[in-house]
């Protein structure tokens, strides 16, 4: 079976053939964004579709970053220590996730 990659920039998960975004992204992204992405693809508006792929990638990265902060906060409460992430490192991780370069 052919693999279908999620439309969200930086997401490496697979989706079903009839979907444009994977289940995780559909759950995480604002409904408005994922529906706009889907309808831009369906209407053949490639420019809008590409812009929405990128925008949804940023929203996904922001969501994952806040999840990481939550996990770090929880780890801090339980007394465990995780390596600190500098803002520079977080920025680089974000860029790597979205495949962007300076
Ligand atoms: Zn995805």
Backbone and ligand atoms as CSV (ligand in chain L), in Angstrom:
chain,resi,resn,atom,element,x,y,z
A,1,UNK,N,N,0.836,-1.197,0.000
A,1,UNK,CA,C,0.000,0.000,0.000
A,1,UNK,C,C,0.872,1.249,0.000
A,2,UNK,N,N,0.524,2.165,-0.849
A,2,UNK,CA,C,1.296,3.411,-0.922
A,2,UNK,C,C,1.126,4.202,0.375
A,3,UNK,N,N,2.204,4.870,0.748
A,3,UNK,CA,C,2.151,5.699,1.945
A,3,UNK,C,C,1.743,7.114,1.553
A,4,UNK,N,N,0.873,7.704,2.359
A,4,UNK,CA,C,0.436,9.073,2.113
A,4,UNK,C,C,0.884,9.909,3.293
A,5,UNK,N,N,1.721,10.890,2.999
A,5,UNK,CA,C,2.280,11.734,4.041
A,5,UNK,C,C,1.300,12.858,4.372
A,6,UNK,N,N,1.215,13.169,5.657
A,6,UNK,CA,C,0.389,14.281,6.146
A,6,UNK,C,C,0.793,15.588,5.455
A,7,UNK,N,N,-0.183,16.463,5.152
A,7,UNK,CA,C,0.094,17.734,4.469
A,7,UNK,C,C,0.794,18.764,5.354
A,8,UNK,N,N,0.694,18.615,6.660
A,8,UNK,CA,C,1.231,19.625,7.575
A,8,UNK,C,C,2.758,19.645,7.484
A,9,UNK,N,N,3.321,20.850,7.252
A,9,UNK,CA,C,4.773,20.976,7.122
A,9,UNK,C,C,5.459,20.478,8.387
A,10,UNK,N,N,6.482,19.651,8.212
A,10,UNK,CA,C,7.240,19.156,9.348
A,10,UNK,C,C,6.679,17.885,9.948
A,11,UNK,N,N,5.448,17.548,9.613
A,11,UNK,CA,C,4.853,16.319,10.153
A,11,UNK,C,C,5.278,15.148,9.278
A,12,UNK,N,N,5.711,14.072,9.907
A,12,UNK,CA,C,6.206,12.925,9.144
A,12,UNK,C,C,5.248,11.741,9.231
A,13,UNK,N,N,4.080,11.967,9.811
A,13,UNK,CA,C,3.140,10.853,9.985
A,13,UNK,C,C,2.386,10.555,8.691
A,14,UNK,N,N,1.870,9.372,8.622
A,14,UNK,CA,C,1.093,8.977,7.448
A,14,UNK,C,C,-0.382,9.228,7.701
A,15,UNK,N,N,-1.102,9.403,6.594
A,15,UNK,CA,C,-2.539,9.612,6.667
A,15,UNK,C,C,-3.204,8.589,5.755
A,16,UNK,N,N,-4.497,8.447,5.879
A,16,UNK,CA,C,-5.239,7.612,4.950
A,16,UNK,C,C,-5.341,8.339,3.619
A,17,UNK,N,N,-5.567,7.573,2.542
A,17,UNK,CA,C,-5.582,8.169,1.211
A,17,UNK,C,C,-6.651,9.253,1.072
A,18,UNK,N,N,-7.767,9.064,1.735
A,18,UNK,CA,C,-8.876,10.029,1.615
A,18,UNK,C,C,-8.709,11.237,2.512
A,19,UNK,N,N,-7.671,11.243,3.343
A,19,UNK,CA,C,-7.431,12.384,4.219
A,19,UNK,C,C,-6.317,13.256,3.654
A,20,UNK,N,N,-6.219,14.504,4.170
A,20,UNK,CA,C,-5.088,15.360,3.825
A,20,UNK,C,C,-4.155,15.496,5.016
A,21,UNK,N,N,-4.687,15.423,6.224
A,21,UNK,CA,C,-3.838,15.533,7.418
A,21,UNK,C,C,-4.006,14.272,8.268
A,22,UNK,N,N,-2.977,13.948,9.045
A,22,UNK,CA,C,-3.019,12.746,9.876
A,22,UNK,C,C,-3.934,12.982,11.090
A,23,UNK,N,N,-4.253,11.916,11.785
A,23,UNK,CA,C,-5.177,12.011,12.923
A,23,UNK,C,C,-4.631,12.927,14.013
A,24,UNK,N,N,-3.318,12.860,14.281
A,24,UNK,CA,C,-2.718,13.694,15.318
A,24,UNK,C,C,-2.875,15.173,14.962
A,25,UNK,N,N,-2.521,15.542,13.718
A,25,UNK,CA,C,-2.623,16.943,13.313
A,25,UNK,C,C,-4.072,17.413,13.318
A,26,UNK,N,N,-4.974,16.569,12.889
A,26,UNK,CA,C,-6.385,16.954,12.867
A,26,UNK,C,C,-6.877,17.220,14.291
A,27,UNK,N,N,-6.388,16.451,15.253
A,27,UNK,CA,C,-6.792,16.643,16.645
A,27,UNK,C,C,-6.157,17.889,17.252
A,28,UNK,N,N,-4.924,18.181,16.838
A,28,UNK,CA,C,-4.142,19.245,17.471
A,28,UNK,C,C,-4.422,20.618,16.858
A,29,UNK,N,N,-4.556,20.668,15.536
A,29,UNK,CA,C,-4.707,21.959,14.855
A,29,UNK,C,C,-6.107,22.518,15.050
A,30,UNK,N,N,-6.228,23.871,15.019
A,30,UNK,CA,C,-7.569,24.459,15.045
A,30,UNK,C,C,-8.356,23.926,13.852
A,31,UNK,N,N,-9.612,23.616,14.065
A,31,UNK,CA,C,-10.439,23.036,13.002
A,31,UNK,C,C,-10.432,23.922,11.752
A,32,UNK,N,N,-10.477,25.245,11.979
A,32,UNK,CA,C,-10.498,26.203,10.874
A,32,UNK,C,C,-9.288,26.004,9.956
A,33,UNK,N,N,-8.091,25.798,10.546
A,33,UNK,CA,C,-6.870,25.635,9.760
A,33,UNK,C,C,-6.910,24.352,8.947
A,34,UNK,N,N,-7.274,23.235,9.594
A,34,UNK,CA,C,-7.251,21.977,8.839
A,34,UNK,C,C,-8.319,21.962,7.749
A,35,UNK,N,N,-9.483,22.547,8.026
A,35,UNK,CA,C,-10.524,22.581,6.992
A,35,UNK,C,C,-10.122,23.491,5.828
A,36,UNK,N,N,-9.441,24.612,6.141
A,36,UNK,CA,C,-8.975,25.512,5.084
A,36,UNK,C,C,-7.927,24.809,4.223
A,37,UNK,N,N,-7.052,24.044,4.872
A,37,UNK,CA,C,-6.012,23.281,4.163
A,37,UNK,C,C,-6.653,22.277,3.211
A,38,UNK,N,N,-7.636,21.570,3.705
A,38,UNK,CA,C,-8.318,20.545,2.912
A,38,UNK,C,C,-9.049,21.185,1.736
A,39,UNK,N,N,-9.773,22.290,1.988
A,39,UNK,CA,C,-10.545,22.880,0.893
A,39,UNK,C,C,-9.631,23.561,-0.118
A,40,UNK,N,N,-8.483,24.102,0.324
A,40,UNK,CA,C,-7.533,24.699,-0.630
A,40,UNK,C,C,-7.001,23.617,-1.566
A,41,UNK,N,N,-6.722,22.438,-1.026
A,41,UNK,CA,C,-6.243,21.332,-1.861
A,41,UNK,C,C,-7.324,20.907,-2.848
A,42,UNK,N,N,-8.537,20.755,-2.337
A,42,UNK,CA,C,-9.641,20.275,-3.185
A,42,UNK,C,C,-9.964,21.247,-4.310
A,43,UNK,N,N,-9.853,22.560,-4.016
A,43,UNK,CA,C,-10.188,23.542,-5.045
A,43,UNK,C,C,-9.019,23.761,-6.007
A,44,UNK,N,N,-7.876,23.118,-5.726
A,44,UNK,CA,C,-6.736,23.235,-6.625
A,44,UNK,C,C,-5.949,24.515,-6.457
A,45,UNK,N,N,-6.197,25.255,-5.370
A,45,UNK,CA,C,-5.472,26.501,-5.102
A,45,UNK,C,C,-4.141,26.159,-4.444
A,46,UNK,N,N,-3.142,25.863,-5.267
A,46,UNK,CA,C,-1.847,25.400,-4.759
A,46,UNK,C,C,-1.122,26.449,-3.923
A,47,UNK,N,N,-1.267,27.730,-4.294
A,47,UNK,CA,C,-0.594,28.792,-3.549
A,47,UNK,C,C,-1.125,28.851,-2.118
A,48,UNK,N,N,-2.467,28.858,-1.987
A,48,UNK,CA,C,-3.080,28.899,-0.658
A,48,UNK,C,C,-2.761,27.615,0.112
A,49,UNK,N,N,-2.762,26.496,-0.613
A,49,UNK,CA,C,-2.497,25.200,0.020
A,49,UNK,C,C,-1.093,25.175,0.625
A,50,UNK,N,N,-0.096,25.662,-0.165
A,50,UNK,CA,C,1.280,25.703,0.336
A,50,UNK,C,C,1.402,26.619,1.548
A,51,UNK,N,N,0.738,27.773,1.494
A,51,UNK,CA,C,0.794,28.721,2.617
A,51,UNK,C,C,0.171,28.096,3.867
A,52,UNK,N,N,-0.936,27.374,3.676
A,52,UNK,CA,C,-1.619,26.746,4.810
A,52,UNK,C,C,-0.818,25.575,5.362
A,53,UNK,N,N,-0.104,24.853,4.501
A,53,UNK,CA,C,0.771,23.770,4.967
A,53,UNK,C,C,1.803,24.349,5.935
A,54,UNK,N,N,2.386,25.486,5.524
A,54,UNK,CA,C,3.428,26.105,6.326
A,54,UNK,C,C,2.853,26.643,7.639
A,55,UNK,N,N,1.714,27.330,7.525
A,55,UNK,CA,C,1.073,27.902,8.718
A,55,UNK,C,C,0.703,26.798,9.711
A,56,UNK,N,N,0.123,25.702,9.196
A,56,UNK,CA,C,-0.265,24.620,10.095
A,56,UNK,C,C,0.966,23.969,10.713
A,57,UNK,N,N,2.086,23.957,9.964
A,57,UNK,CA,C,3.337,23.437,10.516
A,57,UNK,C,C,3.798,24.248,11.716
A,58,UNK,N,N,3.666,25.599,11.589
A,58,UNK,CA,C,4.029,26.472,12.719
A,58,UNK,C,C,3.108,26.205,13.911
A,59,UNK,N,N,1.816,26.042,13.645
A,59,UNK,CA,C,0.870,25.796,14.737
A,59,UNK,C,C,1.157,24.469,15.407
A,60,UNK,N,N,1.508,23.456,14.603
A,60,UNK,CA,C,1.857,22.153,15.166
A,60,UNK,C,C,3.108,22.264,16.039
A,61,UNK,N,N,4.125,22.988,15.523
A,61,UNK,CA,C,5.371,23.140,16.272
A,61,UNK,C,C,5.115,23.864,17.594
A,62,UNK,N,N,4.280,24.916,17.562
A,62,UNK,CA,C,3.944,25.647,18.783
A,62,UNK,C,C,3.260,24.719,19.774
A,63,UNK,N,N,2.359,23.898,19.263
A,63,UNK,CA,C,1.633,22.971,20.126
A,63,UNK,C,C,2.590,21.957,20.759
A,64,UNK,N,N,3.502,21.411,19.941
A,64,UNK,CA,C,4.453,20.430,20.464
A,64,UNK,C,C,5.389,21.078,21.479
A,65,UNK,N,N,5.761,22.354,21.218
A,65,UNK,CA,C,6.649,23.055,22.144
A,65,UNK,C,C,5.960,23.256,23.495
A,66,UNK,N,N,4.671,23.601,23.474
A,66,UNK,CA,C,3.988,23.821,24.757
A,66,UNK,C,C,3.771,22.494,25.476
A,67,UNK,N,N,3.620,21.414,24.706
A,67,UNK,CA,C,3.518,20.098,25.331
A,67,UNK,C,C,4.827,19.744,26.033
A,68,UNK,N,N,5.955,20.068,25.373
A,68,UNK,CA,C,7.268,19.812,25.961
A,68,UNK,C,C,7.429,20.603,27.256
A,69,UNK,N,N,6.974,21.882,27.229
A,69,UNK,CA,C,7.079,22.708,28.444
A,69,UNK,C,C,6.260,22.105,29.581
A,70,UNK,N,N,5.072,21.580,29.229
A,70,UNK,CA,C,4.235,20.937,30.247
A,70,UNK,C,C,4.936,19.726,30.843
A,71,UNK,N,N,5.551,18.915,29.965
A,71,UNK,CA,C,6.252,17.723,30.431
A,71,UNK,C,C,7.432,18.111,31.312
A,72,UNK,N,N,8.139,19.180,30.909
A,72,UNK,CA,C,9.282,19.635,31.704
A,72,UNK,C,C,8.818,20.110,33.071
A,73,UNK,N,N,7.699,20.830,33.096
A,73,UNK,CA,C,7.167,21.331,34.365
A,73,UNK,C,C,6.795,20.163,35.265
A,74,UNK,N,N,6.183,19.145,34.678
A,74,UNK,CA,C,5.786,17.975,35.452
A,74,UNK,C,C,7.029,17.235,35.970
A,75,UNK,N,N,8.036,17.103,35.110
A,75,UNK,CA,C,9.276,16.435,35.518
A,75,UNK,C,C,9.930,17.220,36.654
A,76,UNK,N,N,9.853,18.568,36.582
A,76,UNK,CA,C,10.432,19.412,37.618
A,76,UNK,C,C,9.743,19.189,38.962
A,77,UNK,N,N,8.417,19.055,38.933
A,77,UNK,CA,C,7.663,18.824,40.172
A,77,UNK,C,C,8.011,17.500,40.810
A,78,UNK,N,N,8.270,16.469,39.957
A,78,UNK,CA,C,8.533,15.148,40.520
A,78,UNK,C,C,9.992,14.997,40.937
A,79,UNK,N,N,10.795,16.063,40.760
A,79,UNK,CA,C,12.173,16.018,41.225
A,79,UNK,C,C,13.163,15.503,40.190
A,80,UNK,N,N,12.669,14.993,39.099
A,80,UNK,CA,C,13.599,14.544,38.065
A,80,UNK,C,C,14.133,15.748,37.303
A,81,UNK,N,N,15.285,15.586,36.711
A,81,UNK,CA,C,15.823,16.689,35.926
A,81,UNK,C,C,15.998,16.258,34.487
A,82,UNK,N,N,15.586,17.145,33.576
A,82,UNK,CA,C,15.805,16.930,32.153
A,82,UNK,C,C,16.775,18.004,31.695
A,83,UNK,N,N,17.523,17.720,30.635
A,83,UNK,CA,C,18.472,18.742,30.174
A,83,UNK,C,C,17.738,20.014,29.780
A,84,UNK,N,N,18.270,21.171,30.216
A,84,UNK,CA,C,17.606,22.436,29.860
A,84,UNK,C,C,17.722,22.696,28.356
A,85,UNK,N,N,16.697,23.328,27.798
A,85,UNK,CA,C,16.697,23.678,26.372
A,85,UNK,C,C,16.768,25.191,26.288
A,86,UNK,N,N,17.825,25.681,25.669
A,86,UNK,CA,C,17.958,27.132,25.514
A,86,UNK,C,C,16.974,27.609,24.446
A,87,UNK,N,N,16.697,28.921,24.464
A,87,UNK,CA,C,15.769,29.450,23.470
A,87,UNK,C,C,16.357,29.281,22.068
A,88,UNK,N,N,17.680,29.400,21.956
A,88,UNK,CA,C,18.344,29.205,20.656
A,88,UNK,C,C,18.124,27.770,20.159
A,89,UNK,N,N,18.264,26.801,21.082
A,89,UNK,CA,C,18.075,25.392,20.719
A,89,UNK,C,C,16.614,25.141,20.322
A,90,UNK,N,N,15.702,25.743,21.066
A,90,UNK,CA,C,14.282,25.575,20.750
A,90,UNK,C,C,13.979,26.133,19.366
A,91,UNK,N,N,14.573,27.273,19.047
A,91,UNK,CA,C,14.378,27.884,17.731
A,91,UNK,C,C,14.914,26.976,16.631
A,92,UNK,N,N,16.115,26.393,16.872
A,92,UNK,CA,C,16.715,25.494,15.878
A,92,UNK,C,C,15.862,24.231,15.703
A,93,UNK,N,N,15.325,23.720,16.819
A,93,UNK,CA,C,14.454,22.541,16.736
A,93,UNK,C,C,13.224,22.851,15.886
A,94,UNK,N,N,12.681,24.037,16.113
A,94,UNK,CA,C,11.500,24.495,15.372
A,94,UNK,C,C,11.811,24.545,13.878
A,95,UNK,N,N,12.946,25.142,13.525
A,95,UNK,CA,C,13.341,25.246,12.119
A,95,UNK,C,C,13.563,23.867,11.505
A,96,UNK,N,N,14.209,22.985,12.298
A,96,UNK,CA,C,14.477,21.635,11.783
A,96,UNK,C,C,13.174,20.904,11.527
A,97,UNK,N,N,12.230,21.077,12.448
A,97,UNK,CA,C,10.933,20.412,12.305
A,97,UNK,C,C,10.224,20.870,11.033
A,98,UNK,N,N,10.365,22.160,10.717
A,98,UNK,CA,C,9.683,22.697,9.540
A,98,UNK,C,C,10.543,22.647,8.292
A,99,UNK,N,N,11.765,22.148,8.422
A,99,UNK,CA,C,12.638,22.042,7.259
A,99,UNK,C,C,13.071,23.390,6.721
A,100,UNK,N,N,13.166,24.389,7.609
A,100,UNK,CA,C,13.569,25.724,7.185
A,100,UNK,C,C,15.050,25.935,7.460
A,101,UNK,N,N,15.665,26.735,6.589
A,101,UNK,CA,C,17.076,27.072,6.780
A,101,UNK,C,C,17.249,28.561,6.713
A,102,UNK,N,N,18.314,29.055,7.391
A,102,UNK,CA,C,18.598,30.486,7.357
A,102,UNK,C,C,19.125,30.906,5.985
L,1,ZN,ZN,ZN,0.305,15.271,10.680
